[in-house]
Amino acid sequence: MKIAFVGKGGSGKTTLSSLFIRHLAASGVPVVAIDADINQHLGAALGLEEAQAAALPAMGDRLPLIKDYLRGSNPRIASAETMIKTTPPGEGSRLLRLGEDNPLYDACARPVELDGGAVRLMVTGPFTDADLGVACYHSKTGAVELFLNHLVDGRDEYAVVDMTAGSDSFASGMFTRFDITFLVAEPTRKGVSVYRQYKEYARDFGVVLRVVGNKVQGQDDLDFLRAEVGDDLLVTVGHSDWVRAMEKGRPPRFELLEDANRHALRLLQVAADATYELRDWDHYTRQMVHFHLKNAASWGNERTGADLAAQVDPGFVLGEGVTAPA
């Protein structure tokens, strides 16, 4: 399952995504966690020391390797240099599985041991002063989009992405790459305004959007969220002594997380798992092609000097039955 956490900065998005990752890891299922936020904090939220988090290999710095590996023997892609973030797979492309070992994971992923299990962690890399004036952060998240476009995932395995805050996710088609998107919203006008904006943008693309209310302190907060987001409200989360200890760098064992919050995490997993039955790989592939052609026409053809529409394999549909070359 492909799962995104979005929300405005400061909403608790990274904290909740890290708790969900810990919850999944404790059940022993394969998990790949990806920090695609401009502020890279997921590693620390999963318990890494500052130096360990800083030493994680940045996907944004390894785009040539990622492109060359995913291109495989696809005859429609002349070179890795002509691949852009939306390039779809086709016959001959290398596809990815969550539980496998491959050179992309070797280069970009690192194992993170949690008290309830382990996950693979990948990060886009921070937006540094050196990027100012010469790059945008979406060039870094393009590595994540390519990863998701070539990922064949199944039931009971999870890719969890901590996304950029607010509506930045709509700078490309990456917002359509998920089975479900959890929008973390505080019970404030600013919190629900991000929800309205996201829902409006995603309305025509079949995005499954559910709201997780965070920092909910009482019935008034709950009533406010229910009135503002309606049936999209899945669950709410309040104060957590466990989270406070984790933020101080001294987390108790995960099994000691408060019962109410453990229940909330189970509801998130149930909601994510329910979307598996709704999967339409043909629709997923068509959306991929739609955004690729859009990006090719608006900037990709000029940037690469190639006709990127020719990269589309009209007979190819991504899916669990598709095999890739060794």
C-alpha positions in Angstrom: 0.0 0.0 0.0 1.2 3.5 -0.8 0.3 6.0 2.0 0.9 9.7 2.2 0.8 12.0 5.2 0.2 15.7 4.4 -0.7 18.8 6.3 0.5 22.3 7.1 3.8 22.9 8.8 3.6 22.3 12.6 0.4 20.2 12.4 2.2 17.1 13.7 2.4 15.4 10.3 5.9 13.9 10.8 5.1 12.8 14.3 2.0 11.0 13.3 3.6 9.4 10.2 6.5 8.1 12.4 4.0 6.6 14.9 2.2 4.9 12.0 5.5 3.6 10.7 6.4 2.2 14.1 2.9 0.6 14.3 3.3 -1.1 11.0 6.9 -2.3 11.8 5.7 -3.8 15.1 3.4 -6.1 13.1 6.3 -7.4 11.1 5.2 -6.3 7.6 7.6 -4.8 5.0 7.8 -1.0 5.4 9.7 1.6 3.3 9.5 5.0 5.0 10.3 8.1 2.9 11.0 11.6 4.1 9.8 13.8 1.2 9.3 17.0 3.3 11.4 20.1 2.7 12.2 19.9 6.4 13.8 16.6 7.0 12.7 15.3 10.4 11.4 11.8 9.9 14.7 10.1 10.7 14.8 11.9 14.1 11.2 11.0 14.7 12.1 7.4 14.2 14.8 7.7 16.8 18.0 8.5 14.9 20.5 10.7 16.4 21.2 14.0 14.6 24.4 12.8 13.1 22.9 9.6 11.9 20.0 11.4 10.3 22.4 13.8 8.6 24.4 10.9 7.2 21.5 9.3 5.4 22.0 9.1 1.6 19.9 11.7 -0.2 17.8 10.4 -3.1 18.0 13.8 -4.7 21.8 13.4 -5.0 21.4 10.0 -6.6 19.0 10.8 -9.4 21.3 9.7 -12.2 21.8 6.3 -10.5 18.0 6.0 -9.8 17.1 6.8 -13.4 19.7 4.5 -14.9 18.6 1.6 -12.8 14.9 2.1 -13.5 15.4 2.6 -17.2 16.7 -0.9 -17.5 16.4 -2.0 -21.1 13.4 0.1 -22.0 13.9 0.9 -25.7 11.7 4.0 -25.5 14.1 5.8 -23.1 17.3 6.7 -24.9 19.3 7.6 -21.8 18.9 8.3 -18.2 19.5 12.0 -19.0 16.2 12.1 -20.9 14.2 10.7 -17.9 12.2 13.2 -15.9 10.4 12.8 -12.6 7.2 11.7 -14.4 8.7 9.2 -16.8 6.5 6.1 -16.7 7.7 2.5 -16.9 7.3 0.4 -19.9 8.4 -2.9 -21.4 12.0 -3.4 -20.3 11.9 -1.0 -17.3 13.0 -2.2 -13.9 10.2 -2.4 -11.4 10.5 -2.2 -7.7 9.2 -4.4 -4.9 9.0 -3.3 -1.3 10.6 -6.4 0.3 13.4 -7.1 -2.3 17.0 -6.2 -2.3 18.2 -4.1 -5.3 20.9 -1.5 -6.2 18.4 1.4 -5.6 17.9 0.4 -2.0 21.6 -0.3 -1.6 22.3 3.3 -2.7 19.4 5.2 -1.1 17.9 3.2 1.8 19.2 2.5 5.3 17.7 0.1 7.8 16.3 1.7 11.0 15.8 -0.6 13.9 12.7 0.1 16.0 11.8 -1.7 19.2 8.9 -3.4 17.4 10.7 -4.2 14.2 12.7 -2.5 11.4 12.0 -0.4 8.4 13.9 0.9 5.4 14.3 4.6 5.5 14.9 6.8 2.4 15.2 10.6 2.4 15.1 13.2 -0.4 17.8 15.2 1.3 17.5 18.7 2.8 17.1 21.9 0.8 20.4 23.7 1.3 21.7 27.2 0.8 23.5 25.9 -2.3 20.2 25.1 -3.9 18.9 28.7 -3.7 18.6 30.3 -7.1 19.5 27.1 -9.0 17.0 24.5 -7.9 13.6 23.9 -6.5 12.7 21.3 -3.9 10.5 19.5 -6.4 13.7 18.4 -8.3 14.5 16.4 -5.1 11.1 14.9 -4.6 11.2 13.9 -8.3 13.3 10.9 -7.1 10.4 9.8 -4.9 7.9 10.2 -7.8 10.1 8.0 -10.0 10.3 5.4 -7.2 6.5 5.4 -6.8 5.9 5.2 -10.6 8.0 2.0 -10.7 6.8 0.4 -7.5 4.7 -2.7 -7.6 3.4 -3.2 -4.1 0.8 -5.6 -2.7 -1.4 -6.3 0.2 0.3 -6.1 3.7 3.3 -4.2 2.6 3.6 -0.4 2.9 5.4 2.6 1.5 4.7 5.5 3.8 5.7 9.0 2.6 6.0 12.1 4.8 5.1 14.7 2.2 5.8 18.4 1.9 3.5 20.7 3.8 0.3 22.2 2.5 -0.5 22.3 -1.2 3.2 22.0 -2.4 2.4 18.3 -3.2 0.5 19.5 -6.3 3.5 20.8 -8.1 3.5 17.4 -9.9 1.4 14.3 -10.2 2.8 12.7 -7.1 -0.4 13.4 -5.1 -2.1 10.8 -7.2 0.5 8.0 -6.5 -1.1 6.9 -3.2 -3.8 4.5 -2.2 -4.8 6.8 0.6 -3.7 10.2 1.8 -4.0 11.1 5.5 -4.3 14.9 6.0 -3.2 15.9 9.5 -5.3 18.9 10.6 -5.4 20.8 13.9 -8.8 22.1 15.1 -8.1 25.6 13.8 -9.1 27.7 10.8 -5.7 27.4 9.3 -5.7 23.7 9.9 -8.9 23.1 8.0 -8.1 25.6 5.3 -5.3 23.3 4.2 -7.8 20.5 4.1 -10.2 22.5 1.9 -7.4 23.4 -0.5 -6.1 19.9 -0.8 -9.6 18.4 -1.3 -10.4 21.0 -4.0 -7.2 20.3 -5.9 -7.5 16.5 -5.6 -11.3 16.4 -6.3 -11.0 15.4 -10.0 -8.3 12.7 -9.6 -10.0 10.1 -7.4 -7.7 10.8 -4.4 -8.8 9.0 -1.3 -8.4 11.6 1.4 -9.1 11.1 5.1 -8.5 13.6 7.9 -6.6 12.9 11.1 -7.4 15.5 13.7 -4.3 16.3 15.9 -3.9 18.2 19.1 -7.5 17.7 19.9 -8.1 18.7 23.6 -11.8 18.3 24.1 -15.3 18.0 22.8 -15.3 21.5 21.4 -12.2 20.7 19.2 -13.9 17.5 18.1 -17.2 19.3 17.2 -15.2 21.9 15.3 -13.4 19.4 13.1 -16.6 17.4 12.5 -18.4 20.5 11.4 -15.6 21.6 9.1 -14.5 18.3 7.4 -17.6 16.1 7.9 -17.3 12.4 7.0 -13.6 12.8 5.9 -12.7 12.9 9.6 -11.3 9.5 10.3 -9.9 9.8 13.8 -8.5 12.3 16.3 -5.4 12.3 18.4 -4.8 14.2 21.6 -1.9 14.7 24.1 0.6 11.9 24.4 3.1 11.5 27.2 4.8 8.8 25.0 5.3 11.4 22.2 6.5 14.0 24.6 9.2 11.5 25.8 10.1 10.6 22.3 10.6 14.3 21.4 13.0 14.5 24.3 15.0 11.6 22.9 13.8 9.2 25.6 11.0 7.2 24.1 9.6 4.3 26.1 9.0 1.0 24.4 6.4 1.4 21.7 4.0 -1.1 23.3 3.6 1.5 26.1 2.0 4.1 23.7 -1.4 5.1 25.2 -4.3 2.8 24.3 -6.3 5.6 22.6 -3.4 6.4 20.3 -2.7 2.7 19.5 -6.4 2.4 18.6 -6.1 5.5 16.3 -3.1 3.9 14.5 -5.1 0.7 14.0 -7.9 2.7 12.4 -5.4 4.3 10.0 -4.2 0.8 9.0 -7.7 -0.5 8.6 -8.6 2.5 6.4 -5.4 2.0 4.3 -6.0 -1.7 3.9 -9.6 -1.2 2.7 -8.4 0.8 -0.3 -6.6 -2.3 -1.6 -9.8 -3.7 -3.0 -10.4 -0.4 -4.8 -7.1 -0.6 -6.8 -7.3 0.0 -10.5 -3.9 -0.4 -12.0 -5.1 0.7 -15.5 -6.4 4.0 -14.0 -3.2 4.4 -12.0 -1.1 4.0 -15.2 -3.3 6.4 -17.2 -2.8 9.1 -14.6 0.9 8.5 -14.7 0.9 9.0 -18.5 -1.4 12.1 -18.2 1.0 13.9 -15.9 4.0 12.8 -17.9 2.6 14.2 -21.1 1.7 17.4 -19.3 5.2 17.9 -17.9 6.8 16.9 -21.2 4.9 19.6 -23.0 5.3 22.3 -20.4 9.1 22.0 -19.7 10.5 18.5 -20.2 10.9 18.4 -24.0 12.7 21.7 -23.9 14.9 20.8 -20.9 16.0 17.4 -22.4 15.9 18.2 -26.1 13.8 15.1 -26.7 10.2 14.2 -27.5 9.3 12.7 -24.1 5.9 11.7 -25.3 7.7 8.9 -27.2 8.6 7.4 -23.8 5.0 6.3 -23.2 4.5 2.6 -23.9 0.8 2.5 -25.0 0.5 -1.3 -24.2 2.0 -1.2 -20.8 -0.1 -1.3 -17.6 1.7 -1.4 -14.2 0.4 -4.1 -11.9 1.2 -7.0 -9.5 1.3 -9.5 -12.4 3.9 -7.5 -14.3 7.4 -8.8 -14.3 10.6 -6.8 -14.9 13.9 -7.8 -16.4 16.7 -8.9 -14.1 
